[in-house]
Amino acid sequence: MNKRKFLFASMGLGSALLPFSSRSQDRWGEMRGFPTGWGQVGEQQKWVGYTEYHVGNFSGGIESMLAHQLIHASSKALVLREAMRKVKINFFMDASDFAAQYNRSGLLITRNNEIWHEEYRFKRNPEMRFFGWSMTKSIVGLLTGIALEQKKLDSVDDRIDKYVPQLIGHPFADITLRNLLNMTSGINICESFCSPINGFERYGFSQIGYSPSRGQGTDQIQALLHFKWGRNEPQGVKFNYTDINPVLVAWVLETVYQKPLTLITEQQLWQPMGAAADATWLTDSKGFTFSGAGVSATLRDWARIGMLVAHDGYLNGLQIVPKKWIEDTANHSEKDQATRFNVARPGRAYKNFFWHHTADGGILRMAGAMSQNVLIDRKSKTILVQTGVSNEDGAEEMMWALFSSACTQN
């Protein structure tokens, strides 16, 4: 060790002050114990973008960065049995090879109540909660189906001002639940699959706030009420993926239940399905959830959500989500034409905050940024959960190859 490195080590600074060349070799921050937070002093506060913070932040660290609420585990957890088996993509690559090559922090494959494969990398473990990013949207979709069954909502074709009086007279007033759930609201914002991106300045600031005061004074409801750009498309005509849509649905749900979304989730979904661990949901400074990307849960509990969908809403001895809602999620009516297969996106469809990857709705997907995924095969009941820290070239194709192999395995 040279004199400079020895001095830093003796001061307790270690690799935090390593020369840039050494830091760049430590892409994921392992030499610094997988740090968490917004970045180093002097850097812009970002919850994504400093790769050395991704491992730590995406497996619990984000909970120390932003306000959040707890979703308590069930007292009667659904038992998952270990029945480990080799799942191979091809002669040269199996599930573990895939996880290693494409920087997957966790990988879990299940069928019915059996765990076929489970592993963690970057010193993560099964007790850790993993940030689901936009997989959160799918939870909001399932809660909507439950609310309809319980007559808290009358129809997905209702205007949202029917349920949220604050929106009467607002440019969003006549948007239907259906068009929010399908990302066809016509709201004038560009966040994904479009350009130029303007999501942060038009809405995202209300979720995480401005650097260097992240999380302070954030208020999503006020940002919605004062959204000055209105709508640039008639609703139901064009797919436009934005966090505003699930946030508006969450506002509807909180209004009709007169409870925070986290408590609705705990009572109507998390505990009935037999979640074995607590989950968390990020909120703004007023306590309103990030409904586009806010839930952190263990891999096994993410898998339980997938299992619930695969079994048509039935799990742990209960019909939790109506079967007809799962069927509706897997199919497109005449009112859903803007999100059907190859229209929403090439090779994809969208419905009720779930992605489709087959034209017949047989495979549903909960997808989040940085490679978070729950893949659901409704026929074989196979579930693949992966958590990641980056988007790697070729990883998407290999993930689907691995999933296909698992689905066809006896």
N, C-alpha and C positions, 0 to 999 in steps of 0.2 A: 504494500500500500504506500503511495507517495505521501509526502508530508502534508499536502493540502487535504487529501482524503482522510488521513489520520486525524488531523485537527478537527475536521467536521464531525468525525465519528466520536471523538472524545468529548465534543460539546453536546452530543446527543442529537445532532442534526441528521446524521446518517445520509441516506440516499436522497433526502429532500433537496440537498444542495449539490447533488452530483452534476458534473458537467453535462451540457445538453446532449452530447453524443451518448453518454451512459443512460440518461433519462429516456432518450428515444428508443433505446434497445429494450427498455422496460415498459413495453406498450401498455400493459394492463395494470401496472402499479404493484406488481408482486414484491419487488424489492422494498417497497414502503408499506407492506402489509395491506395492500388493496385499500387505499384511503377513500374516505367519503367526504362529501361537501361540494361546495360551489366552484372550487378551483383554488389555486394558490393566491396568496396576497399579491395584489397588483394586476391580477387577471380579471377579466369580465366574469361575473357570476353566471355560470351556465349549468343546467342540470343534464346536459348532453353536449358532447363535443370535446371534452378532455378525456381521452380514452383511458388514461390511467385511473380515472374515477368511476368508470362504468361498472366494473365488477362490484365494487363496494356499494355504490349508490343503487344499483339495480337489484341488490339482495338485502335491502333493509336500510341502507344509508339514507335514502331519500326521505325516510320518516323523520330524520333529525333536521331536515332542511325546510320542510313545509308542515303546516298544521295538518293534522289527520285525526280521524275517528276510528275507533275499534269496532270490529264486527266479531262478536264472540262465537266461539266454537260450540258445536252441539255436545250435549251431555251423552248422546248415544251416537258415537261416530260410526260411520259405515266402515266395516272392516274390509281392508284390501289384503288379499293373500299373496304372498310371494311365490311365484311359479316361474322362476327365471329360465329363460331359454335364449338361444342364439338367434338374433335377428340380423340377417345379412342383406346388404344391397346387391352385392355381386361377389364373385370369387375373391376379390381383393379387399373389400371393405365391408365391415360390419357396423353395428350401431355405435360401438365405442370408437372405432376409427373415425366415423362421421363426426362425433362430438369433439374429438381431439382436433381434427383437421379444420373444422369450421367454428371453433371457439364457442362451443355451447356450454354455458355454465351449468345447465341441468338438462337431462333427457330422461323421459319416462314414457314407457309404452305399456298400455293396459288393454285387456279385453275382459268384458264383464267385470268381475271383482278381482281379477288376477293381474298381478304386476309381472310383466314379461321382461322388462328391462328398466333399470333405474341407476343413474350415475350422476355424479356431480364433479365439476372441475373447478379450478381456481380456489381450492380449499373451501368451497361451499358445502353445505350439508342439508339433509332433508328437513331440518327444523327451521331453516331460513325461509323468509317470505321473499318472493320474487315479484318485481314490479311488472304488471301485465300490459302497461301502456294501453293501446286501444282495444285490447281484449275486454277492457272495462265496459265498452259500449255494448257488447253482447249481453252482459249481465243486466244492463238497463233494458235491453230488448226482452229478456226473459221475465223481468219484473212487470213489464207492460202486459204480457200475456196473462200473468197471474192477476193483475188488476182488472182486466177485462172479465176473467172468469168470476171474480168476486163482485162484479157489478160496480166497482169503483169507477170504471169507465164504461161508456155505452157502446162506442164504436171507434175503430181506428180511423174512420172517415169524419169524425167530429173535428170541428175547429178547436184550436187550443184555448181560445178566449172563453170557450164554454166552461173551462175548468180553472183558468187563471184570470180573475177579473182585472188584474193590473195590466193585462195585455189588450183590453178592450180599446179599440181605436188605434192600436199600434200597427205598424207595417207588417208585423208577424201574426196579427190577430187571427186571420182566416186560414193560416197554414194548418193542414190536418195532421193528426198523429201519424197516419200512413206515410205522408211525405217527409216527415221528420225521421221516421224509422227507416225509410228507404234512401235517405240522403238526396231527396229530390224537392227540397223546400224552396229553391230559387233564391236563397239568401245570397247577397252580393259579397262574397268573401272567397279568397283563394288560399287554400291551405295545402292541398295534396292533388297530384295529377293535373296541375295547372300552372300557369305563370302569368304575370309575376306574383310571387308569394307575398301576401299582405296580411296573413293571419294574425301575427303578433300585434301589429299596430291597430288592427280593427277589433280584436277580441282577446287574444292570448295574454295581453298585459294584465287583464283582470284576474287571471289565474295565478300567475307566478310573480307578477310585479316587475319593477324595473331594477336593474343592477345599479348600485350596490345595496339595494334594500328589498331583496327578494322576499315575497310573502307578506309584506307590510301593506296594509290598507287595501288589500285586494277585495273586489266585490263584483262577482260575475253577474248578479241580478241587475245592478246598476248599469253595467256595460251593455247588457241586453236591452234594457229600457231606453238607453241613450245611443243605441246603434244607429248611426246617421246615414249609412249607405243603403239601407233598405234591401230591396230584392231586384235582381237584374234578369230573372227568368220567371216565367209562369211556373207555379208549382206543378210537380208531376211530369215535367218535360225533360229535365236533364239531371243526370247524376252529378252531384258536387259534394265531395267528402269534406265535412267540417265538424268540429267539436261542438259548434253551437246547436246542432240538431239534437244530440243526446242530452245536452244541458237543458234545453227546452222541455224535453220529455221528462227529465228528472224533476223539473219545476212542477210540471203537471202532477207527477206521482206524489211529490211531497204535499201538494195542495189537497189532493183527494184523500190521502191517508192522514193528513195533518200530523205527519211525523218526519223526522230526518230520513234521508234515503238510506243511510247506514242501518238504522233501526228497521226499516222496511225490509232491507236485504237480510238482516239477521233473522227476523221473524218469519219471513215468507220463503226464503231460499236457503240461507246458509245453514241454519240449524235443522230444518226439515231434511235436507239432503245428507246430513251426517258429516258435515265438515269437522275434521279432527283438530284443527288449529284455528286460532284467531287470525283474522285478516285485518287489513287497514285500508282506509279510503282517504286520499288526500282531499283537503278542503281549502277554500279561500279564507281570508281572515274573518269572515262572517260565519263560517261553519258550513257553507254550501259546498257540496262535493264537486270535484272535478269528474264529471260524468263521461268525458271523452277519454280520459287516461288517468286513473287514480287508484286502482285497486292493487294491492300486493297480497299474495297468498303463497302457501307452500305448493310445490309441484303436485303433490297428491291431491290437494283440494282443487287446484285447477283441473286435474284429471276428473275429479268427481263432478264438476260442472259439465265436462265433456260427456261423461257417462250418463248424466241426467238427460242430456239432449239425445244421445244415441238410443236411449230407452224411451223415447217419446214422452219425456217429462216425468217418468216414473222412476223413483229411486228410494232406497232405504224403506221400502214398504209403503210408500206414499205416492199419490199422483200429485206432484208438486207444481209442475207447469202443465197446463191443459194439453192433452195430446193434439187437439185441433190447432193449437198455437204452433207447435213444432211442425205440424204438417203445413200450416200456412207459411211458416218461415222457409220451408223447403220448396215452395211452389210460387209461381207468379200468375196473378190474375190479369185481366184486361187493364186494371188500374195500376199495375206494376210494370208496365212495358218498358219504362225508362231504365229499369235495373235488371232486366233479364240477361241471360247468358250471352256474352259477346257484345252486349250493349253498354252495360255499366262500365266494363273494362274488357279488353281482349282476353278471352279464355276464362272470364269470371262473370258471376252475377252477384247480386246483393239483395238482402231482404231482412228487415227487422234487426238490423245491426249485426248480421252474420254474412260472411262471404260464402259464395257457392263456387265449387271447383269442378262441378260436372253439370251438364245441361239438365239432368233429371233431379237435381237437388239431393243426390245420394250422399255427397260428401260436403259437410259444412265446416267452416273454419272461423275460429276466433283469432284475429291477427293483430299484433302490436308492433310498434317500431322496434328496431334493433333486433329483429328475428324472434320476437315472442310469438308463440303459436300454440293453439290447441286445435288439432285436426281430428275430425269426427267422421267415421264411416258408419252410416246408419244401418247398413246391411250386416256387416260382420261384428259390429259393436266395438271395433278397435279404436283406441284413442292414442294419439301421440301428443305429448306435451314437450315443448322445448323452450328453454330460456337462453338468451344470448346476450352478447355485449357489443355486437357489430353486425353489419350486413356484409357478408363475404361473397366474392364472386363464385358462382356455381353452387352455392349452398342451397338455394331454393330448389333447384332441380334434384339435388341429391336428397334433400329432405323428403320430397315427394316419392322418390324411388324407394327410400327406406320405409315410408308409410305404406306404399303399395305392397312391398314385400311382407310387411307385418299383416296387412289386411287379408292377404291370400294364404298366409301360413295356417296350417291346421293345428 
